[in-house]
Amino acid sequence: MSELPETSYRIPKFFRRRHFLIAAILMALIFIVEGIFLYQYFYRSLIATKTLIELREQASLEELKIPLYRRLLKSYEKKTSPPRA
């Protein structure tokens, strides 16, 4: 069995002793960043799409008749306004 060649690179004691802790912290950071990314770019768009679908279901699909609305509004204002002296 061949052995690995010796290198002059040595891992500092801090990293040798705490490699598990460092790896766990990096994994947690990656998980948090991934969650934020998914929320902003995936879940938000799904929620917005769902909201639009719900609003379309509630909205009236009939055309508004603006001239008729204006005539009715004028007649309503005439009836509710106090009489002029």
MARDRENMAR-498710 format. One record per atom (N, C-alpha, C, O, CB): atom name; x, y, z; residue in one letter; residue number from 1. Coordinates in nm, 3 decimals, always signed. Glycine has a CB too. Layout:
// residues N
[lumtor 'CA' [X Y Z] 'A' NUM],
...
***
This chain:
// residues 85
[lumtor 'N' [+0.084 -0.116 +0.000] 'M' 1],
[lumtor 'CA' [+0.000 +0.000 +0.000] 'M' 1],
[lumtor 'C' [+0.089 +0.124 +0.000] 'M' 1],
[lumtor 'O' [+0.182 +0.136 +0.080] 'M' 1],
[lumtor 'CB' [-0.096 -0.001 +0.121] 'M' 1],
[lumtor 'N' [+0.059 +0.216 -0.091] 'S' 2],
[lumtor 'CA' [+0.143 +0.334 -0.098] 'S' 2],
[lumtor 'C' [+0.092 +0.440 -0.002] 'S' 2],
[lumtor 'O' [-0.028 +0.459 +0.017] 'S' 2],
[lumtor 'CB' [+0.148 +0.390 -0.242] 'S' 2],
[lumtor 'N' [+0.186 +0.505 +0.057] 'E' 3],
[lumtor 'CA' [+0.150 +0.610 +0.151] 'E' 3],
[lumtor 'C' [+0.144 +0.743 +0.078] 'E' 3],
[lumtor 'O' [+0.209 +0.762 -0.025] 'E' 3],
[lumtor 'CB' [+0.250 +0.616 +0.268] 'E' 3],
[lumtor 'N' [+0.067 +0.836 +0.133] 'L' 4],
[lumtor 'CA' [+0.058 +0.969 +0.076] 'L' 4],
[lumtor 'C' [+0.189 +1.042 +0.097] 'L' 4],
[lumtor 'O' [+0.253 +1.028 +0.202] 'L' 4],
[lumtor 'CB' [-0.059 +1.047 +0.137] 'L' 4],
[lumtor 'N' [+0.228 +1.120 -0.001] 'P' 5],
[lumtor 'CA' [+0.355 +1.193 +0.017] 'P' 5],
[lumtor 'C' [+0.341 +1.300 +0.124] 'P' 5],
[lumtor 'O' [+0.233 +1.356 +0.144] 'P' 5],
[lumtor 'CB' [+0.400 +1.258 -0.117] 'P' 5],
[lumtor 'N' [+0.448 +1.326 +0.191] 'E' 6],
[lumtor 'CA' [+0.452 +1.430 +0.293] 'E' 6],
[lumtor 'C' [+0.443 +1.567 +0.227] 'E' 6],
[lumtor 'O' [+0.507 +1.592 +0.124] 'E' 6],
[lumtor 'CB' [+0.580 +1.419 +0.380] 'E' 6],
[lumtor 'N' [+0.366 +1.655 +0.286] 'T' 7],
[lumtor 'CA' [+0.358 +1.792 +0.236] 'T' 7],
[lumtor 'C' [+0.400 +1.887 +0.347] 'T' 7],
[lumtor 'O' [+0.398 +1.853 +0.465] 'T' 7],
[lumtor 'CB' [+0.215 +1.825 +0.187] 'T' 7],
[lumtor 'N' [+0.437 +2.002 +0.307] 'S' 8],
[lumtor 'CA' [+0.478 +2.102 +0.406] 'S' 8],
[lumtor 'C' [+0.356 +2.175 +0.463] 'S' 8],
[lumtor 'O' [+0.369 +2.253 +0.557] 'S' 8],
[lumtor 'CB' [+0.577 +2.202 +0.343] 'S' 8],
[lumtor 'N' [+0.237 +2.150 +0.405] 'Y' 9],
[lumtor 'CA' [+0.116 +2.217 +0.452] 'Y' 9],
[lumtor 'C' [+0.064 +2.147 +0.576] 'Y' 9],
[lumtor 'O' [+0.044 +2.026 +0.576] 'Y' 9],
[lumtor 'CB' [+0.008 +2.220 +0.341] 'Y' 9],
[lumtor 'N' [+0.043 +2.223 +0.678] 'R' 10],
[lumtor 'CA' [-0.012 +2.167 +0.802] 'R' 10],
[lumtor 'C' [-0.139 +2.243 +0.839] 'R' 10],
[lumtor 'O' [-0.144 +2.366 +0.827] 'R' 10],
[lumtor 'CB' [+0.092 +2.174 +0.918] 'R' 10],
[lumtor 'N' [-0.239 +2.172 +0.882] 'I' 11],
[lumtor 'CA' [-0.364 +2.233 +0.925] 'I' 11],
[lumtor 'C' [-0.343 +2.287 +1.066] 'I' 11],
[lumtor 'O' [-0.292 +2.216 +1.153] 'I' 11],
[lumtor 'CB' [-0.483 +2.129 +0.921] 'I' 11],
[lumtor 'N' [-0.380 +2.412 +1.089] 'P' 12],
[lumtor 'CA' [-0.363 +2.468 +1.224] 'P' 12],
[lumtor 'C' [-0.441 +2.387 +1.327] 'P' 12],
[lumtor 'O' [-0.543 +2.326 +1.295] 'P' 12],
[lumtor 'CB' [-0.407 +2.616 +1.227] 'P' 12],
[lumtor 'N' [-0.393 +2.390 +1.450] 'K' 13],
[lumtor 'CA' [-0.455 +2.312 +1.558] 'K' 13],
[lumtor 'C' [-0.601 +2.351 +1.579] 'K' 13],
[lumtor 'O' [-0.685 +2.266 +1.610] 'K' 13],
[lumtor 'CB' [-0.378 +2.331 +1.688] 'K' 13],
[lumtor 'N' [-0.630 +2.479 +1.562] 'F' 14],
[lumtor 'CA' [-0.767 +2.526 +1.583] 'F' 14],
[lumtor 'C' [-0.864 +2.450 +1.492] 'F' 14],
[lumtor 'O' [-0.970 +2.406 +1.538] 'F' 14],
[lumtor 'CB' [-0.778 +2.678 +1.557] 'F' 14],
[lumtor 'N' [-0.829 +2.434 +1.365] 'F' 15],
[lumtor 'CA' [-0.917 +2.366 +1.270] 'F' 15],
[lumtor 'C' [-0.917 +2.215 +1.291] 'F' 15],
[lumtor 'O' [-1.019 +2.151 +1.267] 'F' 15],
[lumtor 'CB' [-0.876 +2.399 +1.127] 'F' 15],
[lumtor 'N' [-0.807 +2.159 +1.334] 'R' 16],
[lumtor 'CA' [-0.802 +2.015 +1.357] 'R' 16],
[lumtor 'C' [-0.892 +1.976 +1.474] 'R' 16],
[lumtor 'O' [-0.959 +1.873 +1.470] 'R' 16],
[lumtor 'CB' [-0.658 +1.969 +1.385] 'R' 16],
[lumtor 'N' [-0.895 +2.059 +1.576] 'R' 17],
[lumtor 'CA' [-0.973 +2.024 +1.695] 'R' 17],
[lumtor 'C' [-1.121 +2.054 +1.678] 'R' 17],
[lumtor 'O' [-1.205 +1.987 +1.737] 'R' 17],
[lumtor 'CB' [-0.920 +2.099 +1.815] 'R' 17],
[lumtor 'N' [-1.154 +2.154 +1.597] 'R' 18],
[lumtor 'CA' [-1.293 +2.199 +1.587] 'R' 18],
[lumtor 'C' [-1.350 +2.180 +1.447] 'R' 18],
[lumtor 'O' [-1.439 +2.256 +1.406] 'R' 18],
[lumtor 'CB' [-1.303 +2.344 +1.628] 'R' 18],
[lumtor 'N' [-1.303 +2.085 +1.374] 'H' 19],
[lumtor 'CA' [-1.350 +2.067 +1.236] 'H' 19],
[lumtor 'C' [-1.498 +2.031 +1.230] 'H' 19],
[lumtor 'O' [-1.568 +2.074 +1.139] 'H' 19],
[lumtor 'CB' [-1.269 +1.958 +1.167] 'H' 19],
[lumtor 'N' [-1.546 +1.955 +1.326] 'F' 20],
[lumtor 'CA' [-1.689 +1.920 +1.327] 'F' 20],
[lumtor 'C' [-1.775 +2.043 +1.352] 'F' 20],
[lumtor 'O' [-1.877 +2.062 +1.286] 'F' 20],
[lumtor 'CB' [-1.717 +1.813 +1.435] 'F' 20],
[lumtor 'N' [-1.734 +2.127 +1.445] 'L' 21],
[lumtor 'CA' [-1.809 +2.248 +1.476] 'L' 21],
[lumtor 'C' [-1.811 +2.343 +1.357] 'L' 21],
[lumtor 'O' [-1.915 +2.401 +1.325] 'L' 21],
[lumtor 'CB' [-1.749 +2.319 +1.599] 'L' 21],
[lumtor 'N' [-1.698 +2.359 +1.292] 'I' 22],
[lumtor 'CA' [-1.691 +2.448 +1.176] 'I' 22],
[lumtor 'C' [-1.779 +2.396 +1.064] 'I' 22],
[lumtor 'O' [-1.850 +2.472 +0.999] 'I' 22],
[lumtor 'CB' [-1.545 +2.462 +1.128] 'I' 22],
[lumtor 'N' [-1.774 +2.265 +1.041] 'A' 23],
[lumtor 'CA' [-1.858 +2.206 +0.935] 'A' 23],
[lumtor 'C' [-2.006 +2.223 +0.968] 'A' 23],
[lumtor 'O' [-2.086 +2.250 +0.878] 'A' 23],
[lumtor 'CB' [-1.825 +2.057 +0.917] 'A' 23],
[lumtor 'N' [-2.044 +2.207 +1.094] 'A' 24],
[lumtor 'CA' [-2.184 +2.223 +1.134] 'A' 24],
[lumtor 'C' [-2.230 +2.367 +1.116] 'A' 24],
[lumtor 'O' [-2.342 +2.391 +1.071] 'A' 24],
[lumtor 'CB' [-2.203 +2.180 +1.280] 'A' 24],
[lumtor 'N' [-2.145 +2.462 +1.149] 'I' 25],
[lumtor 'CA' [-2.180 +2.604 +1.132] 'I' 25],
[lumtor 'C' [-2.196 +2.637 +0.985] 'I' 25],
[lumtor 'O' [-2.290 +2.707 +0.947] 'I' 25],
[lumtor 'CB' [-2.075 +2.695 +1.196] 'I' 25],
[lumtor 'N' [-2.105 +2.588 +0.901] 'L' 26],
[lumtor 'CA' [-2.116 +2.612 +0.757] 'L' 26],
[lumtor 'C' [-2.243 +2.551 +0.700] 'L' 26],
[lumtor 'O' [-2.311 +2.613 +0.618] 'L' 26],
[lumtor 'CB' [-1.994 +2.556 +0.683] 'L' 26],
[lumtor 'N' [-2.276 +2.431 +0.743] 'M' 27],
[lumtor 'CA' [-2.400 +2.366 +0.694] 'M' 27],
[lumtor 'C' [-2.522 +2.445 +0.738] 'M' 27],
[lumtor 'O' [-2.617 +2.460 +0.661] 'M' 27],
[lumtor 'CB' [-2.409 +2.221 +0.746] 'M' 27],
[lumtor 'N' [-2.521 +2.495 +0.860] 'A' 28],
[lumtor 'CA' [-2.635 +2.576 +0.909] 'A' 28],
[lumtor 'C' [-2.648 +2.704 +0.829] 'A' 28],
[lumtor 'O' [-2.759 +2.744 +0.793] 'A' 28],
[lumtor 'CB' [-2.618 +2.608 +1.058] 'A' 28],
[lumtor 'N' [-2.537 +2.770 +0.800] 'L' 29],
[lumtor 'CA' [-2.541 +2.893 +0.720] 'L' 29],
[lumtor 'C' [-2.593 +2.865 +0.580] 'L' 29],
[lumtor 'O' [-2.673 +2.942 +0.527] 'L' 29],
[lumtor 'CB' [-2.403 +2.957 +0.712] 'L' 29],
[lumtor 'N' [-2.548 +2.757 +0.519] 'I' 30],
[lumtor 'CA' [-2.596 +2.721 +0.386] 'I' 30],
[lumtor 'C' [-2.745 +2.693 +0.390] 'I' 30],
[lumtor 'O' [-2.818 +2.734 +0.299] 'I' 30],
[lumtor 'CB' [-2.520 +2.599 +0.332] 'I' 30],
[lumtor 'N' [-2.792 +2.625 +0.492] 'F' 31],
[lumtor 'CA' [-2.934 +2.594 +0.506] 'F' 31],
[lumtor 'C' [-3.016 +2.722 +0.521] 'F' 31],
[lumtor 'O' [-3.123 +2.734 +0.462] 'F' 31],
[lumtor 'CB' [-2.957 +2.502 +0.626] 'F' 31],
[lumtor 'N' [-2.967 +2.816 +0.600] 'I' 32],
[lumtor 'CA' [-3.039 +2.942 +0.620] 'I' 32],
[lumtor 'C' [-3.045 +3.023 +0.491] 'I' 32],
[lumtor 'O' [-3.150 +3.076 +0.454] 'I' 32],
[lumtor 'CB' [-2.973 +3.025 +0.731] 'I' 32],
[lumtor 'N' [-2.931 +3.032 +0.421] 'V' 33],
[lumtor 'CA' [-2.928 +3.107 +0.295] 'V' 33],
[lumtor 'C' [-3.020 +3.042 +0.193] 'V' 33],
[lumtor 'O' [-3.089 +3.112 +0.119] 'V' 33],
[lumtor 'CB' [-2.783 +3.115 +0.241] 'V' 33],
[lumtor 'N' [-3.020 +2.910 +0.188] 'E' 34],
[lumtor 'CA' [-3.108 +2.839 +0.095] 'E' 34],
[lumtor 'C' [-3.255 +2.865 +0.128] 'E' 34],
[lumtor 'O' [-3.336 +2.884 +0.037] 'E' 34],
[lumtor 'CB' [-3.080 +2.689 +0.099] 'E' 34],
[lumtor 'N' [-3.289 +2.865 +0.254] 'G' 35],
[lumtor 'CA' [-3.427 +2.893 +0.294] 'G' 35],
[lumtor 'C' [-3.470 +3.034 +0.256] 'G' 35],
[lumtor 'O' [-3.582 +3.053 +0.207] 'G' 35],
[lumtor 'CB' [-3.442 +2.874 +0.444] 'G' 35],
[lumtor 'N' [-3.383 +3.130 +0.277] 'I' 36],
[lumtor 'CA' [-3.416 +3.268 +0.239] 'I' 36],
[lumtor 'C' [-3.434 +3.279 +0.088] 'I' 36],
[lumtor 'O' [-3.528 +3.343 +0.040] 'I' 36],
[lumtor 'CB' [-3.305 +3.365 +0.287] 'I' 36],
[lumtor 'N' [-3.345 +3.216 +0.013] 'F' 37],
[lumtor 'CA' [-3.355 +3.218 -0.133] 'F' 37],
[lumtor 'C' [-3.486 +3.157 -0.180] 'F' 37],
[lumtor 'O' [-3.555 +3.215 -0.264] 'F' 37],
[lumtor 'CB' [-3.237 +3.144 -0.195] 'F' 37],
[lumtor 'N' [-3.520 +3.040 -0.127] 'L' 38],
[lumtor 'CA' [-3.644 +2.974 -0.169] 'L' 38],
[lumtor 'C' [-3.765 +3.059 -0.133] 'L' 38],
[lumtor 'O' [-3.859 +3.067 -0.212] 'L' 38],
[lumtor 'CB' [-3.656 +2.836 -0.105] 'L' 38],
[lumtor 'N' [-3.765 +3.122 -0.016] 'Y' 39],
[lumtor 'CA' [-3.879 +3.203 +0.023] 'Y' 39],
[lumtor 'C' [-3.895 +3.322 -0.071] 'Y' 39],
[lumtor 'O' [-4.006 +3.350 -0.118] 'Y' 39],
[lumtor 'CB' [-3.864 +3.251 +0.167] 'Y' 39],
[lumtor 'N' [-3.785 +3.391 -0.098] 'Q' 40],
[lumtor 'CA' [-3.795 +3.513 -0.179] 'Q' 40],
[lumtor 'C' [-3.830 +3.484 -0.324] 'Q' 40],
[lumtor 'O' [-3.911 +3.556 -0.383] 'Q' 40],
[lumtor 'CB' [-3.666 +3.589 -0.174] 'Q' 40],
[lumtor 'N' [-3.772 +3.382 -0.383] 'Y' 41],
[lumtor 'CA' [-3.787 +3.363 -0.526] 'Y' 41],
[lumtor 'C' [-3.884 +3.253 -0.566] 'Y' 41],
[lumtor 'O' [-3.921 +3.244 -0.683] 'Y' 41],
[lumtor 'CB' [-3.654 +3.334 -0.585] 'Y' 41],
[lumtor 'N' [-3.926 +3.170 -0.474] 'F' 42],
[lumtor 'CA' [-4.016 +3.061 -0.510] 'F' 42],
[lumtor 'C' [-4.149 +3.072 -0.438] 'F' 42],
[lumtor 'O' [-4.254 +3.081 -0.502] 'F' 42],
[lumtor 'CB' [-3.950 +2.927 -0.478] 'F' 42],
[lumtor 'N' [-4.148 +3.072 -0.306] 'Y' 43],
[lumtor 'CA' [-4.272 +3.071 -0.230] 'Y' 43],
[lumtor 'C' [-4.350 +3.201 -0.246] 'Y' 43],
[lumtor 'O' [-4.473 +3.199 -0.255] 'Y' 43],
[lumtor 'CB' [-4.244 +3.047 -0.083] 'Y' 43],
[lumtor 'N' [-4.280 +3.315 -0.250] 'R' 44],
[lumtor 'CA' [-4.351 +3.443 -0.268] 'R' 44],
[lumtor 'C' [-4.426 +3.446 -0.400] 'R' 44],
[lumtor 'O' [-4.540 +3.494 -0.406] 'R' 44],
[lumtor 'CB' [-4.253 +3.559 -0.262] 'R' 44],
[lumtor 'N' [-4.364 +3.397 -0.507] 'S' 45],
[lumtor 'CA' [-4.432 +3.398 -0.636] 'S' 45],
[lumtor 'C' [-4.552 +3.304 -0.635] 'S' 45],
[lumtor 'O' [-4.653 +3.333 -0.698] 'S' 45],
[lumtor 'CB' [-4.334 +3.359 -0.748] 'S' 45],
[lumtor 'N' [-4.541 +3.192 -0.564] 'L' 46],
[lumtor 'CA' [-4.656 +3.102 -0.553] 'L' 46],
[lumtor 'C' [-4.771 +3.169 -0.478] 'L' 46],
[lumtor 'O' [-4.887 +3.157 -0.517] 'L' 46],
[lumtor 'CB' [-4.616 +2.972 -0.483] 'L' 46],
[lumtor 'N' [-4.738 +3.239 -0.371] 'I' 47],
[lumtor 'CA' [-4.841 +3.308 -0.293] 'I' 47],
[lumtor 'C' [-4.907 +3.417 -0.378] 'I' 47],
[lumtor 'O' [-5.029 +3.434 -0.375] 'I' 47],
[lumtor 'CB' [-4.781 +3.368 -0.165] 'I' 47],
[lumtor 'N' [-4.826 +3.492 -0.453] 'A' 48],
[lumtor 'CA' [-4.881 +3.599 -0.537] 'A' 48],
[lumtor 'C' [-4.972 +3.540 -0.645] 'A' 48],
[lumtor 'O' [-5.077 +3.596 -0.674] 'A' 48],
[lumtor 'CB' [-4.768 +3.681 -0.603] 'A' 48],
[lumtor 'N' [-4.932 +3.429 -0.703] 'T' 49],
[lumtor 'CA' [-5.014 +3.364 -0.806] 'T' 49],
[lumtor 'C' [-5.145 +3.315 -0.745] 'T' 49],
[lumtor 'O' [-5.251 +3.331 -0.805] 'T' 49],
[lumtor 'CB' [-4.939 +3.246 -0.870] 'T' 49],
[lumtor 'N' [-5.138 +3.257 -0.628] 'K' 50],
[lumtor 'CA' [-5.260 +3.209 -0.561] 'K' 50],
[lumtor 'C' [-5.353 +3.327 -0.530] 'K' 50],
[lumtor 'O' [-5.475 +3.315 -0.547] 'K' 50],
[lumtor 'CB' [-5.224 +3.133 -0.430] 'K' 50],
[lumtor 'N' [-5.297 +3.439 -0.486] 'T' 51],
[lumtor 'CA' [-5.378 +3.557 -0.457] 'T' 51],
[lumtor 'C' [-5.445 +3.610 -0.583] 'T' 51],
[lumtor 'O' [-5.562 +3.646 -0.581] 'T' 51],
[lumtor 'CB' [-5.291 +3.666 -0.393] 'T' 51],
[lumtor 'N' [-5.371 +3.614 -0.693] 'L' 52],
[lumtor 'CA' [-5.430 +3.660 -0.819] 'L' 52],
[lumtor 'C' [-5.544 +3.570 -0.864] 'L' 52],
[lumtor 'O' [-5.647 +3.619 -0.910] 'L' 52],
[lumtor 'CB' [-5.324 +3.666 -0.928] 'L' 52],
[lumtor 'N' [-5.528 +3.441 -0.850] 'I' 53],
[lumtor 'CA' [-5.634 +3.347 -0.889] 'I' 53],
[lumtor 'C' [-5.757 +3.370 -0.803] 'I' 53],
[lumtor 'O' [-5.870 +3.370 -0.854] 'I' 53],
[lumtor 'CB' [-5.585 +3.200 -0.876] 'I' 53],
[lumtor 'N' [-5.737 +3.389 -0.672] 'E' 54],
[lumtor 'CA' [-5.851 +3.413 -0.583] 'E' 54],
[lumtor 'C' [-5.921 +3.544 -0.618] 'E' 54],
[lumtor 'O' [-6.044 +3.551 -0.616] 'E' 54],
[lumtor 'CB' [-5.805 +3.416 -0.437] 'E' 54],
[lumtor 'N' [-5.845 +3.648 -0.649] 'L' 55],
[lumtor 'CA' [-5.906 +3.776 -0.685] 'L' 55],
[lumtor 'C' [-5.983 +3.767 -0.816] 'L' 55],
[lumtor 'O' [-6.089 +3.828 -0.830] 'L' 55],
[lumtor 'CB' [-5.800 +3.885 -0.695] 'L' 55],
[lumtor 'N' [-5.931 +3.692 -0.912] 'R' 56],
[lumtor 'CA' [-6.003 +3.676 -1.039] 'R' 56],
[lumtor 'C' [-6.134 +3.601 -1.019] 'R' 56],
[lumtor 'O' [-6.233 +3.629 -1.087] 'R' 56],
[lumtor 'CB' [-5.916 +3.603 -1.140] 'R' 56],
[lumtor 'N' [-6.133 +3.507 -0.926] 'E' 57],
[lumtor 'CA' [-6.258 +3.434 -0.899] 'E' 57],
[lumtor 'C' [-6.362 +3.526 -0.836] 'E' 57],
[lumtor 'O' [-6.482 +3.509 -0.860] 'E' 57],
[lumtor 'CB' [-6.230 +3.315 -0.806] 'E' 57],
[lumtor 'N' [-6.319 +3.622 -0.757] 'Q' 58],
[lumtor 'CA' [-6.412 +3.711 -0.688] 'Q' 58],
[lumtor 'C' [-6.456 +3.828 -0.776] 'Q' 58],
[lumtor 'O' [-6.564 +3.883 -0.755] 'Q' 58],
[lumtor 'CB' [-6.349 +3.765 -0.561] 'Q' 58],
[lumtor 'N' [-6.376 +3.865 -0.872] 'A' 59],
[lumtor 'CA' [-6.406 +3.982 -0.954] 'A' 59],
[lumtor 'C' [-6.518 +3.952 -1.053] 'A' 59],
[lumtor 'O' [-6.537 +3.839 -1.097] 'A' 59],
[lumtor 'CB' [-6.280 +4.029 -1.030] 'A' 59],
[lumtor 'N' [-6.591 +4.055 -1.084] 'S' 60],
[lumtor 'CA' [-6.698 +4.042 -1.182] 'S' 60],
[lumtor 'C' [-6.638 +4.041 -1.321] 'S' 60],
[lumtor 'O' [-6.546 +4.118 -1.351] 'S' 60],
[lumtor 'CB' [-6.801 +4.158 -1.167] 'S' 60],
[lumtor 'N' [-6.687 +3.956 -1.406] 'L' 61],
[lumtor 'CA' [-6.636 +3.947 -1.541] 'L' 61],
[lumtor 'C' [-6.717 +4.030 -1.639] 'L' 61],
[lumtor 'O' [-6.687 +4.034 -1.758] 'L' 61],
[lumtor 'CB' [-6.634 +3.803 -1.586] 'L' 61],
[lumtor 'N' [-6.821 +4.097 -1.589] 'E' 62],
[lumtor 'CA' [-6.904 +4.181 -1.676] 'E' 62],
[lumtor 'C' [-6.836 +4.315 -1.700] 'E' 62],
[lumtor 'O' [-6.757 +4.363 -1.618] 'E' 62],
[lumtor 'CB' [-7.043 +4.203 -1.614] 'E' 62],
[lumtor 'N' [-6.868 +4.373 -1.815] 'E' 63],
[lumtor 'CA' [-6.814 +4.504 -1.849] 'E' 63],
[lumtor 'C' [-6.886 +4.611 -1.770] 'E' 63],
[lumtor 'O' [-7.008 +4.604 -1.751] 'E' 63],
[lumtor 'CB' [-6.825 +4.530 -2.001] 'E' 63],
[lumtor 'N' [-6.812 +4.711 -1.725] 'L' 64],
[lumtor 'CA' [-6.875 +4.822 -1.655] 'L' 64],
[lumtor 'C' [-6.935 +4.918 -1.755] 'L' 64],
[lumtor 'O' [-6.875 +4.948 -1.859] 'L' 64],
[lumtor 'CB' [-6.774 +4.895 -1.564] 'L' 64],
[lumtor 'N' [-7.054 +4.966 -1.723] 'K' 65],
[lumtor 'CA' [-7.123 +5.061 -1.810] 'K' 65],
[lumtor 'C' [-7.110 +5.198 -1.747] 'K' 65],
[lumtor 'O' [-7.195 +5.240 -1.668] 'K' 65],
[lumtor 'CB' [-7.273 +5.021 -1.831] 'K' 65],
[lumtor 'N' [-7.005 +5.266 -1.783] 'I' 66],
[lumtor 'CA' [-6.971 +5.395 -1.722] 'I' 66],
[lumtor 'C' [-7.079 +5.501 -1.747] 'I' 66],
[lumtor 'O' [-7.116 +5.570 -1.652] 'I' 66],
[lumtor 'CB' [-6.838 +5.445 -1.776] 'I' 66],
[lumtor 'N' [-7.130 +5.518 -1.868] 'P' 67],
[lumtor 'CA' [-7.235 +5.621 -1.886] 'P' 67],
[lumtor 'C' [-7.358 +5.596 -1.800] 'P' 67],
[lumtor 'O' [-7.414 +5.689 -1.744] 'P' 67],
[lumtor 'CB' [-7.276 +5.627 -2.032] 'P' 67],
[lumtor 'N' [-7.399 +5.470 -1.789] 'L' 68],
[lumtor 'CA' [-7.513 +5.437 -1.704] 'L' 68],
[lumtor 'C' [-7.481 +5.467 -1.558] 'L' 68],
[lumtor 'O' [-7.566 +5.520 -1.486] 'L' 68],
[lumtor 'CB' [-7.551 +5.289 -1.721] 'L' 68],
[lumtor 'N' [-7.361 +5.436 -1.514] 'Y' 69],
[lumtor 'CA' [-7.319 +5.463 -1.378] 'Y' 69],
[lumtor 'C' [-7.324 +5.614 -1.349] 'Y' 69],
[lumtor 'O' [-7.372 +5.656 -1.244] 'Y' 69],
[lumtor 'CB' [-7.178 +5.408 -1.352] 'Y' 69],
[lumtor 'N' [-7.274 +5.694 -1.441] 'R' 70],
[lumtor 'CA' [-7.274 +5.840 -1.421] 'R' 70],
[lumtor 'C' [-7.416 +5.897 -1.414] 'R' 70],
[lumtor 'O' [-7.443 +5.985 -1.333] 'R' 70],
[lumtor 'CB' [-7.197 +5.908 -1.535] 'R' 70],
[lumtor 'N' [-7.506 +5.846 -1.500] 'R' 71],
[lumtor 'CA' [-7.645 +5.893 -1.494] 'R' 71],
[lumtor 'C' [-7.709 +5.856 -1.362] 'R' 71],
[lumtor 'O' [-7.778 +5.938 -1.302] 'R' 71],
[lumtor 'CB' [-7.727 +5.835 -1.610] 'R' 71],
[lumtor 'N' [-7.686 +5.735 -1.316] 'L' 72],
[lumtor 'CA' [-7.743 +5.693 -1.188] 'L' 72],
[lumtor 'C' [-7.684 +5.774 -1.072] 'L' 72],
[lumtor 'O' [-7.755 +5.809 -0.979] 'L' 72],
[lumtor 'CB' [-7.719 +5.544 -1.164] 'L' 72],
[lumtor 'N' [-7.556 +5.803 -1.079] 'L' 73],
[lumtor 'CA' [-7.493 +5.882 -0.973] 'L' 73],
[lumtor 'C' [-7.551 +6.022 -0.969] 'L' 73],
[lumtor 'O' [-7.577 +6.075 -0.861] 'L' 73],
[lumtor 'CB' [-7.341 +5.888 -0.994] 'L' 73],
[lumtor 'N' [-7.572 +6.084 -1.085] 'K' 74],
[lumtor 'CA' [-7.631 +6.218 -1.089] 'K' 74],
[lumtor 'C' [-7.771 +6.219 -1.031] 'K' 74],
[lumtor 'O' [-7.806 +6.308 -0.954] 'K' 74],
[lumtor 'CB' [-7.633 +6.271 -1.232] 'K' 74],
[lumtor 'N' [-7.852 +6.120 -1.069] 'S' 75],
[lumtor 'CA' [-7.989 +6.116 -1.016] 'S' 75],
[lumtor 'C' [-7.988 +6.090 -0.866] 'S' 75],
[lumtor 'O' [-8.072 +6.143 -0.794] 'S' 75],
[lumtor 'CB' [-8.072 +6.008 -1.089] 'S' 75],
[lumtor 'N' [-7.894 +6.010 -0.819] 'Y' 76],
[lumtor 'CA' [-7.884 +5.985 -0.675] 'Y' 76],
[lumtor 'C' [-7.844 +6.112 -0.601] 'Y' 76],
[lumtor 'O' [-7.899 +6.143 -0.495] 'Y' 76],
[lumtor 'CB' [-7.783 +5.873 -0.646] 'Y' 76],
[lumtor 'N' [-7.748 +6.185 -0.657] 'E' 77],
[lumtor 'CA' [-7.704 +6.309 -0.594] 'E' 77],
[lumtor 'C' [-7.817 +6.412 -0.590] 'E' 77],
[lumtor 'O' [-7.828 +6.488 -0.494] 'E' 77],
[lumtor 'CB' [-7.582 +6.367 -0.667] 'E' 77],
[lumtor 'N' [-7.900 +6.416 -0.695] 'K' 78],
[lumtor 'CA' [-8.013 +6.509 -0.695] 'K' 78],
[lumtor 'C' [-8.113 +6.474 -0.586] 'K' 78],
[lumtor 'O' [-8.167 +6.563 -0.520] 'K' 78],
[lumtor 'CB' [-8.083 +6.508 -0.831] 'K' 78],
[lumtor 'N' [-8.137 +6.344 -0.567] 'K' 79],
[lumtor 'CA' [-8.235 +6.302 -0.467] 'K' 79],
[lumtor 'C' [-8.183 +6.324 -0.324] 'K' 79],
[lumtor 'O' [-8.261 +6.356 -0.234] 'K' 79],
[lumtor 'CB' [-8.270 +6.156 -0.488] 'K' 79],
[lumtor 'N' [-8.055 +6.307 -0.305] 'T' 80],
[lumtor 'CA' [-8.002 +6.316 -0.167] 'T' 80],
[lumtor 'C' [-7.956 +6.455 -0.130] 'T' 80],
[lumtor 'O' [-7.933 +6.482 -0.012] 'T' 80],
[lumtor 'CB' [-7.887 +6.221 -0.149] 'T' 80],
[lumtor 'N' [-7.941 +6.544 -0.225] 'S' 81],
[lumtor 'CA' [-7.895 +6.681 -0.192] 'S' 81],
[lumtor 'C' [-8.011 +6.758 -0.130] 'S' 81],
[lumtor 'O' [-8.127 +6.736 -0.166] 'S' 81],
[lumtor 'CB' [-7.840 +6.756 -0.320] 'S' 81],
[lumtor 'N' [-7.979 +6.848 -0.037] 'P' 82],
[lumtor 'CA' [-8.086 +6.927 +0.023] 'P' 82],
[lumtor 'C' [-8.145 +7.023 -0.079] 'P' 82],
[lumtor 'O' [-8.074 +7.069 -0.169] 'P' 82],
[lumtor 'CB' [-8.034 +7.005 +0.144] 'P' 82],
[lumtor 'N' [-8.274 +7.054 -0.066] 'P' 83],
[lumtor 'CA' [-8.337 +7.145 -0.163] 'P' 83],
[lumtor 'C' [-8.279 +7.286 -0.152] 'P' 83],
[lumtor 'O' [-8.247 +7.334 -0.043] 'P' 83],
[lumtor 'CB' [-8.490 +7.150 -0.142] 'P' 83],
[lumtor 'N' [-8.266 +7.350 -0.268] 'R' 84],
[lumtor 'CA' [-8.212 +7.486 -0.271] 'R' 84],
[lumtor 'C' [-8.326 +7.586 -0.244] 'R' 84],
[lumtor 'O' [-8.439 +7.565 -0.286] 'R' 84],
[lumtor 'CB' [-8.142 +7.516 -0.409] 'R' 84],
[lumtor 'N' [-8.294 +7.691 -0.175] 'A' 85],
[lumtor 'CA' [-8.397 +7.791 -0.141] 'A' 85],
[lumtor 'C' [-8.407 +7.898 -0.245] 'A' 85],
[lumtor 'O' [-8.488 +7.990 -0.232] 'A' 85],
[lumtor 'CB' [-8.368 +7.854 -0.008] 'A' 85],
***
